[in-house]
Amino acid sequence: MAMLQECPKCHKRYSLKRKTCSCGFRFAKTSGKIYWIEYYVDGRRRRERIGPNKQAAEQRLRDVLNRRTEGRYIEKAKNIRVTFDEVAKWYCELPQVKAKKSYRRDTLSIRTLGNSFSGKKVSELTVNFVDAYRHKRLNEISYHT
């Protein structure tokens, strides 16, 4: 939970207490500094680049900390809490998808994927998770073989 300043020369980030950068740049009374905020949500460190306005960075940090303590932290990317089921339902309801000749096969494939991915957040679906699913499906017996 801190505010950071970015050096205009080397782009390293330091606390506001630091007066000089490791490259020799002096922070006091200079323009071109970029402010960042750093905070923790659910045990994970988050950093946001705010810009050249120190008051805006302070306001955003206060806002984030208030929302976090109230338990209603709103992430910048609002789609991070979307589940696989919601995405699948949205996709199947698109008019251009319904118009496809392969619509029935697509819905069947999505239903099959739903057996493994149902209830998972889209942000949780990592490459390793998908690779494990592919490996499991390759080892299953198919009616085509």
C-alpha positions in Angstrom: 0.0 0.0 0.0 2.2 2.7 -1.3 2.7 5.3 -3.9 5.7 5.0 -6.1 7.4 7.4 -8.5 8.9 6.5 -11.8 12.2 7.9 -12.9 11.8 9.7 -16.3 15.3 8.5 -17.4 15.6 4.9 -16.4 11.9 4.1 -15.7 12.6 2.4 -12.4 10.0 2.8 -9.6 10.9 4.1 -6.1 9.0 5.2 -3.0 8.2 8.9 -2.7 10.8 9.2 0.2 13.7 8.5 -2.1 15.3 11.8 -3.4 17.6 10.4 -6.1 17.4 7.5 -8.6 20.2 4.9 -9.0 20.9 6.5 -12.4 21.6 9.8 -10.7 18.3 11.6 -11.5 17.1 13.9 -8.7 13.4 13.6 -8.0 12.9 16.9 -6.1 10.8 19.5 -8.0 11.0 18.0 -11.4 8.4 17.4 -14.0 8.0 14.2 -15.9 7.6 12.0 -12.9 5.0 9.2 -13.3 3.1 8.0 -10.2 2.2 4.4 -9.5 0.2 2.9 -6.7 0.9 -0.5 -5.2 -1.6 -2.5 -3.0 -2.5 -6.1 -2.2 -5.9 -7.8 -3.0 -6.5 -11.4 -2.1 -2.8 -11.8 -1.2 -1.7 -10.7 -4.6 0.3 -7.5 -5.3 -1.3 -5.1 -7.8 0.3 -2.1 -9.4 -1.4 0.6 -11.4 0.2 3.3 -13.4 -1.7 6.5 -12.6 0.1 9.3 -14.5 1.8 12.6 -13.7 -0.8 13.8 -11.2 0.1 13.1 -7.6 -3.3 14.0 -6.3 -5.0 11.6 -8.7 -2.7 8.8 -7.5 -3.5 9.6 -3.9 -7.2 9.6 -4.6 -7.1 6.2 -6.5 -5.1 4.6 -3.7 -7.6 5.9 -1.1 -10.5 4.6 -3.3 -8.9 1.1 -3.7 -8.2 0.8 0.0 -11.7 1.8 1.0 -13.3 -0.7 -1.4 -10.9 -3.4 -0.2 -11.8 -2.9 3.4 -15.5 -2.8 2.6 -15.1 -6.1 0.7 -16.3 -4.7 -2.6 -13.1 -4.2 -4.5 -13.9 -3.5 -8.1 -11.1 -4.6 -10.5 -10.2 -2.5 -13.5 -11.0 -5.5 -15.8 -14.6 -6.2 -14.9 -14.6 -9.4 -17.0 -12.1 -11.1 -14.6 -15.0 -12.7 -12.6 -16.8 -14.1 -15.7 -17.2 -17.9 -15.5 -16.9 -20.4 -18.4 -20.7 -21.1 -18.2 -21.5 -17.4 -18.7 -19.2 -17.2 -21.7 -20.6 -20.4 -23.2 -24.2 -19.2 -22.8 -23.3 -15.8 -24.3 -21.6 -17.4 -27.2 -24.4 -19.9 -28.0 -27.0 -17.0 -28.0 -25.2 -14.9 -30.6 -27.2 -14.7 -33.8 -24.3 -15.4 -36.1 -23.5 -18.5 -34.1 -27.0 -19.7 -34.3 -27.0 -19.2 -38.1 -24.0 -21.6 -38.5 -24.5 -25.0 -40.1 -22.4 -26.5 -37.3 -24.4 -24.9 -34.4 -25.5 -28.3 -33.0 -22.0 -29.6 -33.1 -20.7 -26.4 -31.5 -23.2 -26.6 -28.6 -22.3 -30.3 -28.1 -18.6 -29.4 -28.0 -19.3 -26.6 -25.5 -21.3 -29.0 -23.3 -18.4 -31.5 -23.4 -16.0 -28.7 -22.4 -18.4 -27.7 -19.7 -17.9 -31.0 -18.0 -14.4 -30.0 -17.1 -14.6 -26.2 -17.1 -18.0 -25.6 -15.6 -17.9 -23.1 -12.7 -14.4 -22.0 -13.4 -13.6 -18.4 -13.9 -12.2 -17.6 -17.3 -9.2 -16.0 -15.6 -8.4 -19.3 -13.9 -8.2 -21.2 -17.2 -4.5 -21.3 -17.7 -2.4 -23.1 -20.4 -1.6 -25.9 -17.9 -5.2 -26.4 -17.2 -6.1 -26.7 -20.9 -3.1 -28.9 -21.5 -4.3 -31.3 -18.8 -7.8 -31.3 -20.3 -6.3 -32.1 -23.8 -4.2 -34.9 -22.3 -7.2 -36.4 -20.5 -9.4 -36.3 -23.6 -6.6 -37.9 -25.8 -6.5 -40.8 -23.4 -10.3 -41.3 -23.5 -11.8 -43.8 -25.9 -13.7 -42.1 -28.7 -16.5 -43.6 -30.7 -14.7 -42.6 -33.9 -11.8 -45.1 -33.3 
